[in-house]
Amino acid sequence: MTDYSSLFTGKAKGAAKALDKPEPYRLLLVDDEPNILSSLKRMFRKENYKISTAGSGQEALDLLSREKFQLIISDQMMPNMSGAELLQQVRECYPDTIRIMLTGHADVSAVMGAIKGGAVYRFIIKPAQEDDLRLSVALALEQYDIVQKNKELLAENTKQSKEIKALSQMAMASKSQLPFLLNKHGFISDRQMQELYHLQSTKKSPMINILLKRDWVSEKQIKKLLCQEFLLEEIALHEFQVSPSATKLIPHIFCVKQQVLPLQLKNKQLLLAMVDPSDQEMLKNLRFITGLQIEPVLVDLSALESKIAAVYGTGGSGDSFQDIAALVETSDPLDAIEIIIEEEDDIPLNELLMATQEPPAIRLVNAIILEGIRHEASDIHIQPHAKNVVVRYRIDGVLEDKIQIPLELHKQLVSRIKIMAELDITERRHPQDGRITVKSPLKIVDLRLSTLPTINGEKIVMRLLDRNAAIHTIDALGFSDINRQRIMNMVDTPQGIILATGPTGSGKTTTLYSLLQHNVSSQKNYVTIEDPVEYYLSTATQVHILEKIGLDFPTVLRSVLRQDPDVILLGEIRDPETAKVSFNAALTGHQVFSTLHTNSAIETIARLIDLGLRPYVIASALLGVIAQRLVRKICPHCKQAVQENPSILRRLGPFFSEPTLQTFAGKGCIRCNQTGYKGRYPLHEILIINDRMRHLLSQNKSIIEIGRAATEDKTVFLIEDARNKVNDGYTTVSEVFRVLGPQVTV
């Protein structure tokens, strides 16, 4: 049986255990060069560490599977498995182990990738200074101890919270038998008794308070009945001297809720003043949690309330039972908030400015943004509803409700974000756009901000762009073999335009930067024009579009063409003027990369014609179109083969009706937060503009004929690439259906 008395008395349960002599820290050194390992061991010869060594990543993993290490130091450049790959596996399998990387090579992308992925606590450049390395290890081990102590405290707090919750459920439950006794002796009717029990269950008030408010029976009659029924003594409480040792046993809030007061403690017997001793369940619980015998005495309600106030004071203790119970009993304090919508008033500017400096507004905005960074969200939606404000994060392409905020904080929240983005906080009836730059310990994030007036208030959407994001190689983009060959042919062509198409957030800019970086050379002049700049490339001149001051795409593009560029990356073709200038640049010997919002590669041709480009200009300048989507990737740690719903397979068309198709799904594990997905993977459709296509475009043929020609040229369309990646175990059928939708018409 669990002893809850420590929660009331403040005394620790059990005697303190003698501290054992601490075990020495265990360090694992990994390097493929034996002389380096010997040097590292010599550095720590004066420390009380137990050192183990490994000559490869696999040997290190074998050691970790058999023994526990507090810290691992690994070289980066090793055969078969690099240090970054090793430390990433250590992070996933042994997250408590502190990880330090040694590198003698300026492999910035690998190091930054390891740091961004959380695989590395710190990296040190070879040759490592002895004092620097020893200090780094000492600080890391100190961090290890702090983390372990925090885990122990968290476990203890969790245990105590469960005990407090169990205690609060026992102690706060009221099972008064007073209505039954009054009905038994003819003071109230059956209907009145049922009404009293109903009111008590809904209002959660003491039974005697409900009864006295109904004025069905006087307090004098109730006291007389209780004295007869329970053979209790009645005392004059105002003349009684309360013992301080007794009041320490029961918190103030408990006395108020249950209308009791501890008076004296003698020989493991507690004298307890009560107004309703018929609640035998409560007395039983008090005996259990205090470990004492309870002797109840009867008192007046008014006298009890006055005495409680005199003994405990009117404010209550800072460590009150109410505060503790509220923490463990309330699932979400925002659930109970109800807001009445009123007509929006014109709030003075000075009030708005003062409200944005309130700590809740500042902390709230910081928490929302940092939570988005922590979840690696691509977008943050702050959406006001009728009774609250919901913060939603787009994680791996899917919106998830994460935070609920009281509606009364909405104006402060919006004003604070607007001030950060240098927007007009008094303008709440027109949309506004802005930008915020946020610096966190590991990354700098640009937020592209958009506000929209709605019937419930202004909605804010922020797009998160990581300045430290590494540019992927072409091999890392998930192209199939045939698509990769086509991509390489396009990229190696020194003039012409390559378009990436798809909806917002489908990875178009990421793909174009990978293509641009593939053949980066100091002999070429690279220029990017974006709104905003999504990746930072040291070898390129990058221009940030500011339409407020007239710095738009056509204006900047014309100026760039006078800067002798070889390669131009244009963030987006939005209007006929931008389309005309960019295609003219491609016709005059420049290599141009850009994006367009269309659903497929074939539809891009129609969209370009709609923007006013002549078909022969498209035929001459366009090298190819990359249409793509992003689907959630199956978590590799819990992937398993599954049988998919045949109806969904039929709706996805003939490619998914093949009997040899293999389908997989994630079961859900701790590494993917039980979602079954971890990360995203692209689907591609690449249309090459070859001589046959150019002839059809010049002849002004229809999109249907161009599509038929693309099929004959063995173009892999999105749905076919999706089928291949489902069969290879990268994604699920349901995810393809979510992103591409049905492919057959009924």
Phi, psi and omega in degrees: 000135181283136179264114182263004187297333181296335179290336179263317186276337182083000180273141180289147179277124176082166180274152180291139181274147178293138182285132177281157176294127185295140177286146177294150178292144179253124181245140176243121180255129184234122177196144180275358178252116183300324181293328177293317179298319179296320179295318180295320180297322179296327180299328185255018185294333181274349183270154178273062180247149170262115188258132170237154182231155176217142182266359180203167179296319181293321177297322178295318179296323177297318178295318180295329180289339182259330185228159179262130178238139177280333186210144176232135175243122185233143170287153180276309186273098177225149179292153176071311182221118180286166178298321180296318179294320179297310184293331175295318177293322177297318179300319183286321185266329182227070189297338181285339183287126177286138188239124178237137181249136171253134179216137175253006183239145181277055179275076189297318183297320179293316181295312181295324177297320179293318179293314181298323179282359179079012184281339188238129173284318179201151172239145185232135181279134174284151351286135185283134173288136185301313182296320181296316182292317180296319178294319179298318180294318180298316179294322180295318180291327174295320176297321178300314180298319180298316180298317180295320178295320178298321178295319178296317178296319179297318179296319179294319178297320178298317179297314180295324179298319178295320179295318180296321180296316178297319179296315183295324178294324178286314190284328185272350179287133180249122179233055181294138176261011184300314178301320179298316180295319180294321178292322180298323181264011172082015180279330179225158181275173177299318180297317179295322178298315179296320179297320179297315179295323178295315180296321181295323181288331182269321184269343180057033177259157175303142185300320184293328176296315179298319183294316182292329177293329179284342178058034177276328180222141180282158178296326179297318178295321180296315180298318180298317179296317182293321178298318180291318186289318186251003178053051183261156175267140176256133182237158174271102190294327184293340179265358187268136177268116183277135180278128179300327180295331179284320183292339178288344184282329185233126182293160182303312186296326178296317179298319180293314184294318186261359178055057176225163176209120176289132185253306183217152178235115181221124174050053179058030176231127183254122175276120189237122176278133183220156171253343180220082180285004180284347179278079183292333179294320179294319177298321178297316179296320178296321176299320183292313187280336178263341183071022183238159171278136183256127175246102182280147171229152186265138180220166175287148180297312181297320179294322179295315181298319179295319182291321177300315179297322181290322183282311186265341189088168185274343185272333184084163183282149177294332179258047187288158177299326181298316181297317181293315182295324181297326182292326186260342184266330186271120181289320180202116184296343181279344183298328186269359184281131176236127182245135175264122182285129177240167178295139183290129177263158175281108182273131180301149183300318182296328177291320178297317180296318179294323181295326182288342179269357177295138180308320179301320181294317181294311182296323182295313180296316179300317181295319181297315183290315181295326177294323176296319177295318182297321180277358183056044179285149176270334181216150173239125178250123174250102192242116178282136174246188184292327185239350178200179177244127182254130175259122183241141180243135174270105183247122184054038175084359183239131179284136178228131174287124184241322187227141172241132186237142176301141183297333182294342178267000187297313183296319177297318181298311181295317181296320179297315180295321180296320179296319178299326181266005180058045176257171180277110184283344179276345181268109182239006184246358178231147177295150177222154177234146179197185181220148175226140174248126183242132179250121177245172184304325185251347185206158172249127186242130172265134178246121175268119192251138176222131176249150181216121178290131178234177182292340180257002183127182184283131173264139180239133174237129179240127176266125183265127179233119184274116180294332182272003184298133180281143177279127183285154171280164179298324180295335183272003184270358175079025177286142171290169184300314182292321179291325179294321178297319180293321179298315182297323178295320179293313185295326182281355176277122190286347178220155184120174183242137176243128183248139171249128185235159180149172180288172177300135178082017181264008175087021183297311182295322177301316179297315183294321178296324177295319178294319181295320184283343186302316183249031182300133181216144177291350181274358181240155178257114182255136178225133173241141179233113188219164176219089355267181176290122185265329177231146180254121186239115186294334183274000185240153168272120187245131184244133180260122180288133175227090185293337180299330182254014178086008179271078183257178185301309182300319182297312181294320182297320178296319180292322180296323181296340176271001180261016178056056179278152170260318182231132180236129172250115182255121187307317183196141171266108186255333190217166181302323182294316178297319179298317182295314182294318182293320179289326175295323177297319179294327180286338184258028170097009179259150172266123186238133172244137177202174181237160181210146180265095173222166185275336181210169181294321181295319181294341178298323179300313180296322180294321179294320176295321178296331178281001174100007179278139178284144183304324182288332176291318177298315182298324184281325189261329189281123177274320181180169181232133176249107173265137183211159174223161174245127176244152178291139184267138179296135177299123183291342184277340181229022180290139177210155177288139181223165173258122183273161178295121182299328181294322178292320178299319179296320183289341178273000171095184188295331180299330182262008179261001181290133182293340182275359183295128174262137180234144183227165176202158177271132180288331184104123180213179184293332182286337180246017181055037176065015180272336185086356180235146176212108182085183180228160183222141185272151167249138186234152170219117186244119178255117179266130177270091179266186183300321180296317179296319180297322178296316179296320179293317180296329178277002178060042179286161183285164179296328179297317179292322178294322177295321178295321178293323178296322178295319179292333177276011177063038174292132177271107182282168185305316185292327178288319177296324177296317178301316181297321183281334170292316181296327179276358175085018179279324183215180185252163177295318181296326179290320175298318179296322179295320186275318184261338181076179180295145183250000178234150178256143181273000000 
